């Protein structure tokens, strides 16, 4: 029987939901399209239909512009709703709850039981259809009533969500959600959620305006105090004076802004040095700017430490054989090219697996495509005299090869002395008898404390190659390129959900770890689309802290048992000798991606 508004009653919705779960149908008469589409997405995400399992994130931002703007408004709303059983929830753009308040103790307890609480994410991909996650997906106000929720445990609630957009940049920053018991007039909840979200946006605009005014005044004062390049930045605004535009080209300005992002949130003055793609070493002097007691941004005075050397034309940061477009990667590529073109020997530092050797090889292929490359791994040097003699003979063959030495920090004692003698001889040799360019890679300087004394004086430039976790946007380019190595022209792609999962992972082994993982997946999946469930055990989870060895073993056992039991948590718990409550708690704690 339909309600007076023309919508199906709760029992009818419940029946249709059960029918959909048993056999997903493209059409379900009586179920709103926005709910049907969300149910389909929930199935694609393999969300549990019986027990909510939101992801927990401990390090939520309690001082964001959204939270600071919303707090007084939500406090007033709590007072207005003091005699009503309504919970007020605020989330960020990922569905992570950052605020919850309700005067109703029974409602408060009920929300605790489904983990709709600060620190938990109610994004659709982990909980299914709900007032928070579905609002984020649709970016419009959404009312979800009773069994319209994908998860059965949420059917005891009426939820109305309204999106909150940034008043300047326009992007989605969060959701204001009102949750109550079934029977609460949903349209009224939705109207109140809409108006409250609008008030929060207005408060954000006022606060943003005050911050930007304070930052603009300090920017003008800095420009008037003297000549030179001035930058003023916060999370919304970038101001650059004419002197900076004249002094630095587009590539150098992008690199400068990348460096400002590293320190712009500091509450104390900071000075940093920045290697720019043109070869300039710039000194950035940062000073924080406040609007009242709130940090409004910062002003940077930029001065050149080292003038650029002339180079042969403009550098294209897209090198052959490597992939990436993030500012930190492009900057590393450009700096390495400057070193090659200027004939300056180069040290490449960074964690293992970041692509240091690949970067040096790419620079060589671009600027010396027909030249000879001598590549040696210092970790493999057992007989140091023989190793050094063989390297000297290889270079002495003539035609000035490029010499690339991996893991130079592995050399100590006699090995270090032999390499020092070689480098000294090459620097003193006539051009035809010396390498055209020498680059070395270092991984762990700490294991060789004497490195600074015996190796670094030979090298004019040092470039740090960023770890993969600092350039996760490059996965969109890296993954297809690496997959192509292992597919032999087979049509194998990565789904959007799988790519999002890959971008969540910490990648402690960097590109080397990513490449090994993709090779393993390509061996098991010959063609089609790689989904999250195709990934190895360690890649189906996400947690922000480093797990202990015992926790890692336990996590992998849970993931394997879930896979063996088609995602059924009760059977997985029984196989592992755990209680149902324990496995749910550990799934949340380890950030295991729900799958069937």
Phi, psi and omega in degrees: 000135181276154176281173182296334180279359179092359180267155180291153178283167185304322181294321179294318178297319179299317179296317179294323177298314179298321179295318180296318182293327180281327179205095183303124181248144179293331181235133175226090182305131180099340177265126183302146183300321181297328178282317179301315180297321179292320176301317179297318177297321180298320176296318179299323178280356180057046179285141176293128184273355185243332184225119180292139180225065180293149179282139178260134177232118187283326189263059177284155184269106180269001182239019181291165176301320179300310183295315182295324180286323186279332189306308181294328179292317180290326176298316178295320180295323178300320177295319181294330183258019188301332182256012182243142179279072181231131175262137178254123182234140176236131178235163173274190185288350176260007181082009180282123182288123179249349180206138173212135176211142174199140178278348186271114184295320181292321176294319178301315179294320180296321179292325175300321184292332178259010176062030172272079191212161179307135180100345181255142180263125176257037174296150184300327185291344179246339184241340183089195184302123176196168186297334180273300185298319182289327173298318178297317181294317185272340183054043175208161179299137184223134172252126178238119186246131170048239185282007167290339173297140178291322182272128184299328180293341181270358183292349179274013185226154173247122187232132178234120181243144176227134182287151176241122182253149177294131187288343181257308185271340174084356182279161181287128181246345181174189181223139169258119184240137173244124184236136180214186179282159175302147181098340174295135182301106183301315180302324178293318176301316183294320178297316180294322178297318179299310184294324179292318178299321179296319179295323178294319178298320178295321178294322177296320179297315180297316181292320178296318179299317179295319179296314184292326177296316178297318180293319180296319179298319180289326176297313179298317180298320179293321178295324182283336184286344180173167178282171180123171182278128181233134174234140174232128186220149161215193186290347183245333193229143170231128176239130181228128182280168184298326181298319178294321180294324179285326186278327186237137177280182186300318182294316179294322179295320177298320178294320178299315180295326176298322178288326179296327181296334182289335186235358189297338180269004182289143179268000180234154177300142182220145173238129179229155174254140183232125172277117182264155182303332181285350185104349178290141167255114185256145177255120180252118179256112186261138175226124181290151179236135184244147168246099190068235179263357183265139177291124182263345183144206180206155178247134179245128169259125187249131178228146178278131174268319182228131179286150180288144173275151178296138178234163183280080176081182183280141183270131173267118186289351181276100183270151179289138174087352178235164185224142177151144178227004180292152181304319183292324179288316179298323179294317179297318178298313182296319180295322178294322178294320177301317179300315180297311184295329179274356181072022181265129179296150192231139169253126175253119181248166178144170181295161176298141174083008183278347180102027181297312180295318180299322179295314179297320178294322180295317177299317180295316180297324181289314190261351175216063188297332180257000182283171181263139178245126176254112183247126179225143177256115183292336178294336181271001183277102177268309178268092187300316178300314180295319180298314181292320179295318180296321178293318179298318180295322180298318180288325184289351178296349180098189181059017172044073181287165168274135180249124178238118182247115179274147173054046180298337180288354177283343182278131175223167174054237184297323180298317178297319180295318179298317179293321177301317179298319179297312181298320178298316180296319180295322180292331181270349186281154174298157185308319183289345183250006181241159177298147176293330182197144177235130175229139177234150176248141178235138180249311187226088182298331184297333182284350179224083186296342180274000185305314182305322185285318188259336185256312190299328180301340180280347190242128183277333185231147172232130178238127176267122178273123188290147174292158183299326182294344177268359178215049185296337177298335179290350177300330179299332178263323184292315186299310178299322181293316180289321178301322183300334179292334190248000188254348181051051178068011174288149181277095181228120182236174181245132180290162179298319180296321179293319179297320177298321178295317179299325181285344178277340190281151184283338178050060180295336176266004174060213187295327179299317178294317178299317182295317178297320180296316181294325177297319179296316180296318182294333177289327183272327183245113189280329183200173178098215185241129178280124178254173180303321182290348176275348183284155175298163184309311188291346180260359179265005183238161177212122175217146185275356178244159178284125180281148172288167180300319180294319178295324179297316178298317181293317178300313182296325178294320179295315180298317180295320180292321176298318179296319181293334182253024178052037176084000180285112187289325180295314180292323178297317179298318180297318179298327183268356182073028179252159171280162179299319181295321182295316182292324177296317180297318182287326176300317179291316184296321182272356180066036182289130181289125180298134176206158180251000000 
